């Protein structure tokens, strides 16, 4: 089997999802285009050699329709013969893009692939694709009657099942901001500055270093209703705007090559892929799938969690990484050591590669060998990936 190598991984700064945010004036196609252009330029790569561009994006409507990956690569000046496809596996879309890219190289179908992702939640709000529509068929609803709940309620269900209290969630969330703030200097290796109509954006604007658990404790739970409280009497209703991920804007991209092409072009591999998994879990709990996905990828590779120095578990909501760590007995010091989506934001289609970009750079800075990443995804799914730093 051919080996797939990570040559480089970069991201934009993370912008808040607000009308006056850093990237509110930038079309998502141009946001991703700047990252794609920066990726090939800093590696001295002729974009004409790229076999495919695989792009993660969740809300593929409006400005993110028409194949946002193809729009972005042409906006970046890539030759017209370079193809692109855009995929949606919800929050894990760009992590899945990495899987497809690496698996294509390993199968011998590709030599050079760019996996990337983008989401402009300022310009294409979450849920835009289904406004006024019911995505659940009668057959689906018959199976899952009386119906599913939103992800925020699922977060409260996860917290209840794993015995996670409000204070624990808020302490963890404050930690995310503190770790991300402490990592600002380190982030500069992975961030590509983005040009906007209002100037150049060089740093994440989502991190709030003054965040404390005491301050978060004053926020009110946002998902409780009388009907839901009656339906789920076990829930403590702890999820707030402060212990959930931030809606944000961002893009990220990763350059993957075959061993043959790395040698031919004198490109220095930074990591290789050890294992992949994707699986489903309960669509009602929705956010618990990283647990079985992790178990499966460890079983596939014959590894133990203790063998891995860095864990990136997406902070969609604080209960997700905390339940994962509690269930698997993970070392908390290895979990999201540079903060996560609670501090950095969660630009849906870009988050998978954003996490892997941060994990790669952190492994290099710490001298760690293995990193494991998993992300919960709407509908009760999760991807899991293990990489080895070279």
BALOBA-1460 file (C-alpha; in Angstrom, 3 decimals):
// residues 390
<rec num="1" residu="x" x="0.000" y="0.000" z="0.000"/>
<rec num="2" residu="x" x="1.232" y="3.497" z="-0.810"/>
<rec num="3" residu="x" x="2.061" y="5.823" z="2.064"/>
<rec num="4" residu="x" x="0.244" y="9.167" z="2.416"/>
<rec num="5" residu="x" x="2.235" y="12.004" z="3.962"/>
<rec num="6" residu="x" x="1.213" y="15.376" z="5.376"/>
<rec num="7" residu="x" x="3.553" y="17.980" z="3.923"/>
<rec num="8" residu="x" x="1.887" y="21.071" z="5.315"/>
<rec num="9" residu="x" x="-1.257" y="22.270" z="7.085"/>
<rec num="10" residu="x" x="-2.363" y="25.851" z="7.560"/>
<rec num="11" residu="x" x="-5.447" y="27.765" z="8.585"/>
<rec num="12" residu="x" x="-6.898" y="31.213" z="8.586"/>
<rec num="13" residu="x" x="-7.387" y="33.031" z="11.867"/>
<rec num="14" residu="x" x="-10.760" y="32.255" z="13.415"/>
<rec num="15" residu="x" x="-13.283" y="35.057" z="13.027"/>
<rec num="16" residu="x" x="-16.398" y="35.645" z="15.061"/>
<rec num="17" residu="x" x="-19.713" y="35.055" z="13.367"/>
<rec num="18" residu="x" x="-21.076" y="38.583" z="13.551"/>
<rec num="19" residu="x" x="-21.948" y="41.300" z="11.040"/>
<rec num="20" residu="x" x="-18.882" y="43.326" z="12.074"/>
<rec num="21" residu="x" x="-16.493" y="40.391" z="12.468"/>
<rec num="22" residu="x" x="-13.097" y="39.979" z="10.831"/>
<rec num="23" residu="x" x="-14.329" y="38.047" z="7.809"/>
<rec num="24" residu="x" x="-17.895" y="39.296" z="7.465"/>
<rec num="25" residu="x" x="-16.832" y="41.271" z="4.388"/>
<rec num="26" residu="x" x="-15.077" y="38.329" z="2.698"/>
<rec num="27" residu="x" x="-16.850" y="35.897" z="0.391"/>
<rec num="28" residu="x" x="-16.183" y="32.333" z="1.640"/>
<rec num="29" residu="x" x="-14.784" y="31.410" z="-1.773"/>
<rec num="30" residu="x" x="-12.170" y="34.135" z="-1.460"/>
<rec num="31" residu="x" x="-11.436" y="33.231" z="2.166"/>
<rec num="32" residu="x" x="-10.616" y="29.657" z="1.141"/>
<rec num="33" residu="x" x="-8.826" y="30.881" z="-1.994"/>
<rec num="34" residu="x" x="-6.317" y="32.834" z="0.081"/>
<rec num="35" residu="x" x="-5.562" y="29.729" z="2.159"/>
<rec num="36" residu="x" x="-5.177" y="27.533" z="-0.934"/>
<rec num="37" residu="x" x="-2.887" y="30.047" z="-2.599"/>
<rec num="38" residu="x" x="-0.822" y="30.418" z="0.559"/>
<rec num="39" residu="x" x="-0.480" y="26.648" z="0.917"/>
<rec num="40" residu="x" x="1.017" y="26.064" z="-2.530"/>
<rec num="41" residu="x" x="3.169" y="29.205" z="-2.458"/>
<rec num="42" residu="x" x="4.850" y="28.466" z="0.847"/>
<rec num="43" residu="x" x="5.674" y="24.938" z="-0.336"/>
<rec num="44" residu="x" x="6.923" y="26.010" z="-3.765"/>
<rec num="45" residu="x" x="4.360" y="23.707" z="-5.374"/>
<rec num="46" residu="x" x="3.098" y="24.158" z="-8.903"/>
<rec num="47" residu="x" x="-0.711" y="23.970" z="-8.456"/>
<rec num="48" residu="x" x="-0.945" y="22.336" z="-11.882"/>
<rec num="49" residu="x" x="0.368" y="19.149" z="-10.239"/>
<rec num="50" residu="x" x="-2.559" y="18.856" z="-7.820"/>
<rec num="51" residu="x" x="-4.715" y="15.833" z="-8.652"/>
<rec num="52" residu="x" x="-7.774" y="16.926" z="-6.681"/>
<rec num="53" residu="x" x="-9.021" y="19.411" z="-4.103"/>
<rec num="54" residu="x" x="-11.423" y="17.833" z="-1.609"/>
<rec num="55" residu="x" x="-13.354" y="20.425" z="0.357"/>
<rec num="56" residu="x" x="-15.472" y="20.185" z="3.477"/>
<rec num="57" residu="x" x="-18.409" y="22.586" z="3.797"/>
<rec num="58" residu="x" x="-21.674" y="22.083" z="5.655"/>
<rec num="59" residu="x" x="-24.050" y="24.848" z="4.542"/>
<rec num="60" residu="x" x="-23.750" y="24.419" z="0.786"/>
<rec num="61" residu="x" x="-26.263" y="27.111" z="-0.130"/>
<rec num="62" residu="x" x="-26.041" y="30.729" z="-1.203"/>
<rec num="63" residu="x" x="-22.437" y="31.859" z="-1.372"/>
<rec num="64" residu="x" x="-21.275" y="28.367" z="-0.441"/>
<rec num="65" residu="x" x="-23.173" y="26.621" z="-3.211"/>
<rec num="66" residu="x" x="-21.930" y="25.854" z="-6.740"/>
<rec num="67" residu="x" x="-19.077" y="23.724" z="-5.421"/>
<rec num="68" residu="x" x="-17.224" y="26.064" z="-3.065"/>
<rec num="69" residu="x" x="-13.957" y="24.111" z="-3.493"/>
<rec num="70" residu="x" x="-13.952" y="24.614" z="-7.256"/>
<rec num="71" residu="x" x="-14.887" y="28.286" z="-6.885"/>
<rec num="72" residu="x" x="-12.064" y="28.797" z="-4.394"/>
<rec num="73" residu="x" x="-9.315" y="27.071" z="-6.369"/>
<rec num="74" residu="x" x="-10.157" y="29.060" z="-9.497"/>
<rec num="75" residu="x" x="-10.251" y="32.261" z="-7.451"/>
<rec num="76" residu="x" x="-6.807" y="31.272" z="-6.151"/>
<rec num="77" residu="x" x="-5.471" y="31.116" z="-9.713"/>
<rec num="78" residu="x" x="-5.110" y="27.351" z="-9.975"/>
<rec num="79" residu="x" x="-5.161" y="25.999" z="-13.556"/>
<rec num="80" residu="x" x="-8.599" y="25.139" z="-14.854"/>
<rec num="81" residu="x" x="-7.752" y="21.448" z="-15.241"/>
<rec num="82" residu="x" x="-7.473" y="21.004" z="-11.452"/>
<rec num="83" residu="x" x="-10.753" y="19.477" z="-10.205"/>
<rec num="84" residu="x" x="-12.516" y="19.827" z="-6.891"/>
<rec num="85" residu="x" x="-15.370" y="18.240" z="-5.000"/>
<rec num="86" residu="x" x="-17.237" y="19.456" z="-1.933"/>
<rec num="87" residu="x" x="-18.413" y="17.053" z="0.754"/>
<rec num="88" residu="x" x="-20.611" y="17.275" z="3.831"/>
<rec num="89" residu="x" x="-20.180" y="15.087" z="6.871"/>
<rec num="90" residu="x" x="-21.436" y="17.845" z="9.130"/>
<rec num="91" residu="x" x="-18.880" y="19.017" z="11.707"/>
<rec num="92" residu="x" x="-16.382" y="16.413" z="10.499"/>
<rec num="93" residu="x" x="-16.558" y="17.463" z="6.850"/>
<rec num="94" residu="x" x="-12.938" y="18.510" z="6.412"/>
<rec num="95" residu="x" x="-11.654" y="15.671" z="8.586"/>
<rec num="96" residu="x" x="-13.486" y="13.394" z="6.156"/>
<rec num="97" residu="x" x="-11.865" y="15.335" z="3.303"/>
<rec num="98" residu="x" x="-8.486" y="14.394" z="4.799"/>
<rec num="99" residu="x" x="-9.560" y="10.753" z="5.028"/>
<rec num="100" residu="x" x="-10.651" y="10.677" z="1.382"/>
<rec num="101" residu="x" x="-7.456" y="12.434" z="0.262"/>
<rec num="102" residu="x" x="-5.152" y="10.131" z="2.214"/>
<rec num="103" residu="x" x="-7.079" y="7.010" z="1.242"/>
<rec num="104" residu="x" x="-6.928" y="8.058" z="-2.423"/>
<rec num="105" residu="x" x="-3.151" y="8.334" z="-2.207"/>
<rec num="106" residu="x" x="-2.874" y="5.029" z="-0.362"/>
<rec num="107" residu="x" x="-4.988" y="3.360" z="-3.062"/>
<rec num="108" residu="x" x="-2.750" y="4.738" z="-5.817"/>
<rec num="109" residu="x" x="-5.398" y="7.016" z="-7.319"/>
<rec num="110" residu="x" x="-3.629" y="10.268" z="-6.379"/>
<rec num="111" residu="x" x="-0.110" y="11.599" z="-5.908"/>
<rec num="112" residu="x" x="-0.889" y="15.138" z="-4.716"/>
<rec num="113" residu="x" x="-4.152" y="16.164" z="-3.059"/>
<rec num="114" residu="x" x="-5.257" y="19.195" z="-1.118"/>
<rec num="115" residu="x" x="-7.853" y="18.561" z="1.576"/>
<rec num="116" residu="x" x="-9.478" y="21.747" z="2.810"/>
<rec num="117" residu="x" x="-12.560" y="23.208" z="4.438"/>
<rec num="118" residu="x" x="-14.404" y="26.470" z="4.811"/>
<rec num="119" residu="x" x="-17.425" y="27.900" z="6.553"/>
<rec num="120" residu="x" x="-18.572" y="31.501" z="6.715"/>
<rec num="121" residu="x" x="-21.216" y="31.430" z="9.402"/>
<rec num="122" residu="x" x="-21.480" y="35.222" z="9.224"/>
<rec num="123" residu="x" x="-22.600" y="35.166" z="5.596"/>
<rec num="124" residu="x" x="-24.232" y="31.710" z="5.387"/>
<rec num="125" residu="x" x="-25.908" y="31.088" z="8.761"/>
<rec num="126" residu="x" x="-26.081" y="27.589" z="10.179"/>
<rec num="127" residu="x" x="-29.267" y="25.840" z="9.073"/>
<rec num="128" residu="x" x="-29.664" y="27.932" z="5.921"/>
<rec num="129" residu="x" x="-30.018" y="24.818" z="3.795"/>
<rec num="130" residu="x" x="-33.231" y="23.698" z="5.457"/>
<rec num="131" residu="x" x="-35.133" y="26.842" z="6.335"/>
<rec num="132" residu="x" x="-38.847" y="26.022" z="6.209"/>
<rec num="133" residu="x" x="-38.128" y="22.381" z="5.348"/>
<rec num="134" residu="x" x="-38.247" y="19.142" z="7.337"/>
<rec num="135" residu="x" x="-35.166" y="17.047" z="6.484"/>
<rec num="136" residu="x" x="-36.512" y="13.969" z="8.257"/>
<rec num="137" residu="x" x="-38.577" y="11.572" z="6.163"/>
<rec num="138" residu="x" x="-41.743" y="9.869" z="7.493"/>
<rec num="139" residu="x" x="-39.815" y="6.584" z="7.669"/>
<rec num="140" residu="x" x="-37.038" y="8.180" z="9.695"/>
<rec num="141" residu="x" x="-39.503" y="9.853" z="12.024"/>
<rec num="142" residu="x" x="-41.390" y="6.595" z="12.479"/>
<rec num="143" residu="x" x="-38.192" y="4.968" z="13.707"/>
<rec num="144" residu="x" x="-37.193" y="7.814" z="16.013"/>
<rec num="145" residu="x" x="-40.581" y="9.030" z="17.231"/>
<rec num="146" residu="x" x="-41.366" y="11.243" z="19.053"/>
<rec num="147" residu="x" x="-38.581" y="12.982" z="17.181"/>
<rec num="148" residu="x" x="-35.011" y="14.059" z="17.651"/>
<rec num="149" residu="x" x="-33.758" y="17.068" z="19.571"/>
<rec num="150" residu="x" x="-31.277" y="19.805" z="18.790"/>
<rec num="151" residu="x" x="-27.589" y="19.402" z="19.492"/>
<rec num="152" residu="x" x="-27.766" y="21.596" z="22.582"/>
<rec num="153" residu="x" x="-30.266" y="19.242" z="24.173"/>
<rec num="154" residu="x" x="-28.078" y="16.313" z="23.133"/>
<rec num="155" residu="x" x="-25.193" y="18.009" z="24.952"/>
<rec num="156" residu="x" x="-27.321" y="18.120" z="28.107"/>
<rec num="157" residu="x" x="-28.209" y="14.448" z="27.616"/>
<rec num="158" residu="x" x="-24.503" y="13.585" z="27.371"/>
<rec num="159" residu="x" x="-23.760" y="15.605" z="30.511"/>
<rec num="160" residu="x" x="-26.511" y="13.771" z="32.382"/>
<rec num="161" residu="x" x="-25.415" y="10.305" z="31.245"/>
<rec num="162" residu="x" x="-21.775" y="10.856" z="32.213"/>
<rec num="163" residu="x" x="-22.549" y="12.745" z="35.430"/>
<rec num="164" residu="x" x="-21.029" y="16.064" z="34.384"/>
<rec num="165" residu="x" x="-22.110" y="19.031" z="36.493"/>
<rec num="166" residu="x" x="-22.330" y="22.704" z="35.609"/>
<rec num="167" residu="x" x="-19.177" y="23.675" z="37.500"/>
<rec num="168" residu="x" x="-17.103" y="21.007" z="35.748"/>
<rec num="169" residu="x" x="-18.321" y="22.203" z="32.340"/>
<rec num="170" residu="x" x="-17.566" y="25.838" z="33.123"/>
<rec num="171" residu="x" x="-14.109" y="25.106" z="34.548"/>
<rec num="172" residu="x" x="-13.254" y="23.169" z="31.415"/>
<rec num="173" residu="x" x="-14.565" y="25.964" z="29.180"/>
<rec num="174" residu="x" x="-12.539" y="28.627" z="30.952"/>
<rec num="175" residu="x" x="-9.503" y="26.351" z="30.536"/>
<rec num="176" residu="x" x="-10.092" y="26.316" z="26.773"/>
<rec num="177" residu="x" x="-9.805" y="30.107" z="26.581"/>
<rec num="178" residu="x" x="-6.789" y="30.188" z="28.869"/>
<rec num="179" residu="x" x="-4.900" y="27.512" z="26.917"/>
<rec num="180" residu="x" x="-5.725" y="29.122" z="23.590"/>
<rec num="181" residu="x" x="-4.535" y="32.499" z="24.857"/>
<rec num="182" residu="x" x="-1.284" y="30.942" z="26.110"/>
<rec num="183" residu="x" x="-0.830" y="29.399" z="22.641"/>
<rec num="184" residu="x" x="-1.165" y="32.607" z="20.605"/>
<rec num="185" residu="x" x="2.526" y="32.751" z="19.790"/>
<rec num="186" residu="x" x="2.582" y="29.074" z="18.836"/>
<rec num="187" residu="x" x="-0.467" y="29.540" z="16.611"/>
<rec num="188" residu="x" x="1.468" y="31.909" z="14.378"/>
<rec num="189" residu="x" x="3.224" y="28.955" z="12.735"/>
<rec num="190" residu="x" x="-0.103" y="27.547" z="11.585"/>
<rec num="191" residu="x" x="-1.987" y="30.762" z="10.761"/>
<rec num="192" residu="x" x="-1.976" y="32.407" z="7.345"/>
<rec num="193" residu="x" x="-2.824" y="36.109" z="7.472"/>
<rec num="194" residu="x" x="-5.975" y="36.961" z="5.533"/>
<rec num="195" residu="x" x="-6.557" y="40.173" z="3.594"/>
<rec num="196" residu="x" x="-9.992" y="41.718" z="4.021"/>
<rec num="197" residu="x" x="-11.609" y="45.010" z="2.926"/>
<rec num="198" residu="x" x="-10.888" y="46.312" z="6.430"/>
<rec num="199" residu="x" x="-7.248" y="45.256" z="6.626"/>
<rec num="200" residu="x" x="-5.130" y="42.201" z="7.313"/>
<rec num="201" residu="x" x="-6.272" y="39.699" z="9.964"/>
<rec num="202" residu="x" x="-3.360" y="37.925" z="11.645"/>
<rec num="203" residu="x" x="-4.784" y="36.501" z="14.889"/>
<rec num="204" residu="x" x="-7.849" y="34.657" z="16.144"/>
<rec num="205" residu="x" x="-10.497" y="37.105" z="17.295"/>
<rec num="206" residu="x" x="-12.519" y="34.499" z="19.184"/>
<rec num="207" residu="x" x="-10.278" y="33.978" z="22.237"/>
<rec num="208" residu="x" x="-11.424" y="35.710" z="25.437"/>
<rec num="209" residu="x" x="-8.503" y="35.525" z="27.903"/>
<rec num="210" residu="x" x="-10.507" y="37.125" z="30.714"/>
<rec num="211" residu="x" x="-12.948" y="34.209" z="30.789"/>
<rec num="212" residu="x" x="-13.305" y="32.562" z="34.213"/>
<rec num="213" residu="x" x="-15.406" y="29.716" z="35.503"/>
<rec num="214" residu="x" x="-17.010" y="32.153" z="37.938"/>
<rec num="215" residu="x" x="-18.060" y="34.422" z="35.079"/>
<rec num="216" residu="x" x="-19.402" y="31.528" z="33.030"/>
<rec num="217" residu="x" x="-21.440" y="30.381" z="36.031"/>
<rec num="218" residu="x" x="-23.609" y="33.499" z="35.706"/>
<rec num="219" residu="x" x="-24.852" y="32.529" z="32.227"/>
<rec num="220" residu="x" x="-28.276" y="30.959" z="31.897"/>
<rec num="221" residu="x" x="-28.919" y="27.560" z="30.292"/>
<rec num="222" residu="x" x="-30.301" y="28.097" z="26.799"/>
<rec num="223" residu="x" x="-31.993" y="24.876" z="25.713"/>
<rec num="224" residu="x" x="-34.468" y="24.065" z="28.482"/>
<rec num="225" residu="x" x="-38.188" y="24.290" z="27.773"/>
<rec num="226" residu="x" x="-41.039" y="23.017" z="29.900"/>
<rec num="227" residu="x" x="-41.887" y="20.366" z="27.315"/>
<rec num="228" residu="x" x="-38.276" y="19.148" z="27.123"/>
<rec num="229" residu="x" x="-37.898" y="19.185" z="30.894"/>
<rec num="230" residu="x" x="-40.948" y="16.955" z="31.164"/>
<rec num="231" residu="x" x="-39.655" y="14.624" z="28.443"/>
<rec num="232" residu="x" x="-36.135" y="14.386" z="29.884"/>
<rec num="233" residu="x" x="-36.428" y="14.612" z="33.689"/>
<rec num="234" residu="x" x="-32.839" y="13.334" z="34.078"/>
<rec num="235" residu="x" x="-31.299" y="16.424" z="32.466"/>
<rec num="236" residu="x" x="-29.728" y="19.078" z="34.666"/>
<rec num="237" residu="x" x="-29.777" y="21.706" z="31.866"/>
<rec num="238" residu="x" x="-26.201" y="22.952" z="32.118"/>
<rec num="239" residu="x" x="-25.439" y="24.009" z="28.532"/>
<rec num="240" residu="x" x="-24.903" y="27.738" z="28.043"/>
<rec num="241" residu="x" x="-23.413" y="30.018" z="25.427"/>
<rec num="242" residu="x" x="-20.192" y="29.931" z="27.449"/>
<rec num="243" residu="x" x="-19.604" y="26.178" z="27.542"/>
<rec num="244" residu="x" x="-20.478" y="25.579" z="23.884"/>
<rec num="245" residu="x" x="-18.422" y="26.211" z="20.758"/>
<rec num="246" residu="x" x="-18.577" y="29.599" z="19.101"/>
<rec num="247" residu="x" x="-20.112" y="29.991" z="15.655"/>
<rec num="248" residu="x" x="-17.321" y="31.420" z="13.546"/>
<rec num="249" residu="x" x="-15.762" y="31.959" z="10.135"/>
<rec num="250" residu="x" x="-12.619" y="30.242" z="8.930"/>
<rec num="251" residu="x" x="-10.796" y="28.103" z="6.397"/>
<rec num="252" residu="x" x="-8.018" y="25.527" z="6.579"/>
<rec num="253" residu="x" x="-6.063" y="23.385" z="4.118"/>
<rec num="254" residu="x" x="-3.663" y="20.443" z="4.145"/>
<rec num="255" residu="x" x="-1.222" y="19.274" z="1.482"/>
<rec num="256" residu="x" x="-0.937" y="15.492" z="1.171"/>
<rec num="257" residu="x" x="1.401" y="13.624" z="-1.165"/>
<rec num="258" residu="x" x="2.493" y="10.108" z="-1.974"/>
<rec num="259" residu="x" x="5.913" y="8.854" z="-0.937"/>
<rec num="260" residu="x" x="6.990" y="8.782" z="-4.588"/>
<rec num="261" residu="x" x="5.984" y="12.384" z="-5.186"/>
<rec num="262" residu="x" x="7.496" y="13.616" z="-1.934"/>
<rec num="263" residu="x" x="10.845" y="12.220" z="-3.055"/>
<rec num="264" residu="x" x="10.492" y="13.515" z="-6.612"/>
<rec num="265" residu="x" x="9.677" y="17.074" z="-5.524"/>
<rec num="266" residu="x" x="12.004" y="17.061" z="-2.485"/>
<rec num="267" residu="x" x="9.102" y="17.751" z="-0.143"/>
<rec num="268" residu="x" x="9.734" y="16.995" z="3.524"/>
<rec num="269" residu="x" x="6.965" y="14.885" z="5.117"/>
<rec num="270" residu="x" x="5.848" y="16.058" z="8.544"/>
<rec num="271" residu="x" x="3.480" y="13.233" z="9.453"/>
<rec num="272" residu="x" x="1.920" y="10.037" z="8.182"/>
<rec num="273" residu="x" x="-1.471" y="8.430" z="8.725"/>
<rec num="274" residu="x" x="-1.669" y="5.485" z="11.107"/>
<rec num="275" residu="x" x="-5.415" y="4.814" z="11.196"/>
<rec num="276" residu="x" x="-8.874" y="6.008" z="10.208"/>
<rec num="277" residu="x" x="-12.397" y="5.324" z="11.355"/>
<rec num="278" residu="x" x="-15.869" y="6.701" z="10.895"/>
<rec num="279" residu="x" x="-18.935" y="5.330" z="12.612"/>
<rec num="280" residu="x" x="-22.401" y="6.193" z="13.809"/>
<rec num="281" residu="x" x="-24.074" y="6.201" z="17.191"/>
<rec num="282" residu="x" x="-27.474" y="7.221" z="18.538"/>
<rec num="283" residu="x" x="-28.889" y="10.216" z="16.632"/>
<rec num="284" residu="x" x="-30.674" y="11.224" z="19.825"/>
<rec num="285" residu="x" x="-27.484" y="11.381" z="21.914"/>
<rec num="286" residu="x" x="-25.836" y="12.599" z="18.691"/>
<rec num="287" residu="x" x="-22.573" y="13.762" z="20.289"/>
<rec num="288" residu="x" x="-21.329" y="10.500" z="21.802"/>
<rec num="289" residu="x" x="-19.940" y="8.864" z="18.640"/>
<rec num="290" residu="x" x="-16.296" y="9.951" z="19.245"/>
<rec num="291" residu="x" x="-16.204" y="7.292" z="21.980"/>
<rec num="292" residu="x" x="-16.892" y="4.257" z="19.733"/>
<rec num="293" residu="x" x="-14.936" y="5.833" z="16.861"/>
<rec num="294" residu="x" x="-11.892" y="6.119" z="19.128"/>
<rec num="295" residu="x" x="-12.247" y="2.550" z="20.323"/>
<rec num="296" residu="x" x="-12.516" y="1.326" z="16.741"/>
<rec num="297" residu="x" x="-9.496" y="3.233" z="15.421"/>
<rec num="298" residu="x" x="-7.390" y="2.038" z="18.361"/>
<rec num="299" residu="x" x="-8.467" y="-1.549" z="17.707"/>
<rec num="300" residu="x" x="-7.678" y="-1.223" z="14.002"/>
<rec num="301" residu="x" x="-4.168" y="0.022" z="14.722"/>
<rec num="302" residu="x" x="-3.421" y="-2.188" z="17.731"/>
<rec num="303" residu="x" x="-2.721" y="0.883" z="19.836"/>
<rec num="304" residu="x" x="-3.707" y="1.972" z="23.335"/>
<rec num="305" residu="x" x="-4.827" y="5.469" z="24.247"/>
<rec num="306" residu="x" x="-1.775" y="5.742" z="26.493"/>
<rec num="307" residu="x" x="0.430" y="5.397" z="23.388"/>
<rec num="308" residu="x" x="-0.831" y="8.747" z="22.101"/>
<rec num="309" residu="x" x="0.608" y="12.052" z="23.276"/>
<rec num="310" residu="x" x="-2.019" y="14.486" z="21.958"/>
<rec num="311" residu="x" x="-5.823" y="14.185" z="21.766"/>
<rec num="312" residu="x" x="-7.967" y="16.618" z="19.783"/>
<rec num="313" residu="x" x="-11.637" y="16.042" z="20.600"/>
<rec num="314" residu="x" x="-13.769" y="18.793" z="19.146"/>
<rec num="315" residu="x" x="-15.309" y="21.051" z="21.759"/>
<rec num="316" residu="x" x="-18.701" y="21.317" z="20.095"/>
<rec num="317" residu="x" x="-19.995" y="21.447" z="23.672"/>
<rec num="318" residu="x" x="-17.988" y="20.955" z="26.856"/>
<rec num="319" residu="x" x="-19.686" y="17.622" z="27.697"/>
<rec num="320" residu="x" x="-18.304" y="16.042" z="24.501"/>
<rec num="321" residu="x" x="-14.551" y="15.967" z="25.341"/>
<rec num="322" residu="x" x="-15.263" y="15.516" z="29.051"/>
<rec num="323" residu="x" x="-17.517" y="12.483" z="28.504"/>
<rec num="324" residu="x" x="-14.973" y="11.080" z="26.028"/>
<rec num="325" residu="x" x="-12.142" y="11.478" z="28.536"/>
<rec num="326" residu="x" x="-14.189" y="10.032" z="31.398"/>
<rec num="327" residu="x" x="-15.336" y="7.007" z="29.408"/>
<rec num="328" residu="x" x="-11.885" y="6.194" z="28.015"/>
<rec num="329" residu="x" x="-9.786" y="7.157" z="31.026"/>
<rec num="330" residu="x" x="-7.826" y="9.741" z="29.041"/>
<rec num="331" residu="x" x="-5.048" y="11.886" z="30.492"/>
<rec num="332" residu="x" x="-6.633" y="15.355" z="30.805"/>
<rec num="333" residu="x" x="-3.273" y="17.059" z="30.208"/>
<rec num="334" residu="x" x="-3.160" y="15.568" z="26.684"/>
<rec num="335" residu="x" x="-6.702" y="16.654" z="25.825"/>
<rec num="336" residu="x" x="-6.916" y="19.778" z="23.636"/>
<rec num="337" residu="x" x="-3.755" y="21.257" z="25.213"/>
<rec num="338" residu="x" x="-3.992" y="24.413" z="23.098"/>
<rec num="339" residu="x" x="-7.670" y="24.996" z="23.719"/>
<rec num="340" residu="x" x="-10.492" y="24.094" z="21.402"/>
<rec num="341" residu="x" x="-13.643" y="25.280" z="19.698"/>
<rec num="342" residu="x" x="-15.037" y="26.848" z="22.876"/>
<rec num="343" residu="x" x="-12.241" y="29.409" z="22.607"/>
<rec num="344" residu="x" x="-11.251" y="29.245" z="18.950"/>
<rec num="345" residu="x" x="-14.651" y="28.778" z="17.379"/>
<rec num="346" residu="x" x="-16.193" y="26.112" z="15.199"/>
<rec num="347" residu="x" x="-16.455" y="27.085" z="11.499"/>
<rec num="348" residu="x" x="-18.220" y="23.829" z="10.691"/>
<rec num="349" residu="x" x="-16.702" y="22.756" z="7.382"/>
<rec num="350" residu="x" x="-13.208" y="23.975" z="8.309"/>
<rec num="351" residu="x" x="-12.969" y="22.610" z="11.838"/>
<rec num="352" residu="x" x="-11.657" y="19.135" z="11.025"/>
<rec num="353" residu="x" x="-8.511" y="20.455" z="9.376"/>
<rec num="354" residu="x" x="-8.219" y="23.301" z="11.867"/>
<rec num="355" residu="x" x="-7.968" y="20.725" z="14.654"/>
<rec num="356" residu="x" x="-5.494" y="18.564" z="12.730"/>
<rec num="357" residu="x" x="-3.385" y="21.605" z="11.854"/>
<rec num="358" residu="x" x="-3.150" y="22.551" z="15.519"/>
<rec num="359" residu="x" x="-2.430" y="18.951" z="16.518"/>
<rec num="360" residu="x" x="0.387" y="18.596" z="13.961"/>
<rec num="361" residu="x" x="2.107" y="21.784" z="15.086"/>
<rec num="362" residu="x" x="1.679" y="20.924" z="18.767"/>
<rec num="363" residu="x" x="3.228" y="17.490" z="18.250"/>
<rec num="364" residu="x" x="6.200" y="19.127" z="16.550"/>
<rec num="365" residu="x" x="6.603" y="21.688" z="19.306"/>
<rec num="366" residu="x" x="6.329" y="19.130" z="22.110"/>
<rec num="367" residu="x" x="8.239" y="16.294" z="20.440"/>
<rec num="368" residu="x" x="5.206" y="14.019" z="20.715"/>
<rec num="369" residu="x" x="4.921" y="11.120" z="18.297"/>
<rec num="370" residu="x" x="1.221" y="10.259" z="17.925"/>
<rec num="371" residu="x" x="-1.934" y="12.358" z="17.767"/>
<rec num="372" residu="x" x="-5.566" y="11.236" z="17.792"/>
<rec num="373" residu="x" x="-8.459" y="13.371" z="16.614"/>
<rec num="374" residu="x" x="-12.190" y="12.784" z="16.731"/>
<rec num="375" residu="x" x="-15.213" y="14.987" z="16.107"/>
<rec num="376" residu="x" x="-18.883" y="14.509" z="16.880"/>
<rec num="377" residu="x" x="-21.145" y="15.107" z="13.893"/>
<rec num="378" residu="x" x="-24.836" y="15.854" z="13.466"/>
<rec num="379" residu="x" x="-26.939" y="12.751" z="13.060"/>
<rec num="380" residu="x" x="-24.824" y="10.818" z="15.567"/>
<rec num="381" residu="x" x="-21.575" y="10.193" z="13.679"/>
<rec num="382" residu="x" x="-17.857" y="10.702" z="14.280"/>
<rec num="383" residu="x" x="-14.575" y="10.490" z="12.412"/>
<rec num="384" residu="x" x="-11.383" y="9.413" z="14.131"/>
<rec num="385" residu="x" x="-7.833" y="9.778" z="12.828"/>
<rec num="386" residu="x" x="-4.423" y="8.819" z="14.219"/>
<rec num="387" residu="x" x="-1.324" y="10.499" z="12.786"/>
<rec num="388" residu="x" x="2.356" y="9.945" z="13.506"/>
<rec num="389" residu="x" x="4.790" y="12.829" z="13.480"/>
<rec num="390" residu="x" x="7.853" y="12.172" z="11.352"/>
